[in-house]
């Protein structure tokens, strides 16, 4: 369904590149909408990320995960320099 016009699209097929194709029922204007197979999962992940809980988790991530990546990069650089 088109959010702007409220037009309903009918599922047509999946093309070779992994996109679902939806076609409008309007005879005068042929409109095809392409949406990736995983687009629903991307939308769900985006909604989780922008929620209050997601924002709190992201703040925690900066303190833990990204810190460990920085430490491992630092250690690997030291190993390269000492060889």
C-alpha positions in Angstrom: 0.0 0.0 0.0 1.4 3.4 -1.0 1.6 5.6 2.1 1.1 8.8 0.2 -1.9 8.0 -2.0 -3.4 4.9 -0.2 -3.1 2.9 -3.5 -3.0 -0.8 -3.0 -0.4 -2.8 -4.9 -0.8 -6.5 -5.9 2.1 -8.9 -5.4 3.6 -9.9 -8.8 6.8 -11.9 -8.5 10.4 -12.0 -7.2 13.1 -11.0 -9.7 16.5 -12.5 -10.0 18.2 -9.8 -7.9 16.0 -10.6 -4.9 13.4 -7.9 -5.1 9.7 -8.5 -4.7 7.7 -6.7 -7.3 4.2 -5.2 -6.7 2.0 -3.9 -9.4 -0.8 -1.3 -9.2 -4.3 -2.3 -10.4 -4.8 1.0 -12.2 -5.2 0.5 -15.9 -4.2 4.0 -16.9 -1.0 4.2 -14.9 1.2 1.1 -14.6 3.2 1.5 -11.5 5.7 -1.2 -10.2 7.2 -1.0 -6.8 10.3 -3.1 -6.0 11.1 -4.1 -2.4 14.0 -6.3 -1.3 13.2 -9.7 0.2 14.7 -8.7 3.6 13.2 -5.2 3.7 10.7 -6.2 6.4 13.6 -7.3 8.6 15.5 -4.0 7.9 12.4 -2.0 8.9 12.0 -4.0 12.1 15.6 -3.5 13.1 15.3 0.2 12.3 12.3 0.5 14.6 14.1 -1.3 17.4 17.1 0.9 17.0 15.2 4.2 17.2 13.1 3.1 20.2 14.0 4.2 23.7 15.3 0.8 24.6 17.4 0.7 21.4 19.0 4.1 22.2 19.9 3.0 25.7 21.5 -0.2 24.2 23.5 1.8 21.7 24.9 4.0 24.4 26.0 0.9 26.3 27.5 -0.5 23.0 29.8 2.5 22.8 31.2 1.7 26.2 31.7 -2.0 25.7 31.9 -3.4 22.2 33.5 -0.5 20.4 36.1 -0.3 23.2 37.1 -3.9 22.7 37.5 -3.3 18.9 39.7 -0.4 19.6 41.9 -2.4 22.0 42.2 -5.3 19.5 43.2 -2.9 16.7 45.8 -1.3 19.0 47.3 -4.7 19.9 47.4 -5.8 16.3 49.2 -2.6 15.3 51.8 -3.2 18.0 52.4 -6.7 16.7 52.9 -5.4 13.2 55.3 -2.7 14.3 57.5 -5.1 16.4 58.0 -7.7 13.6 
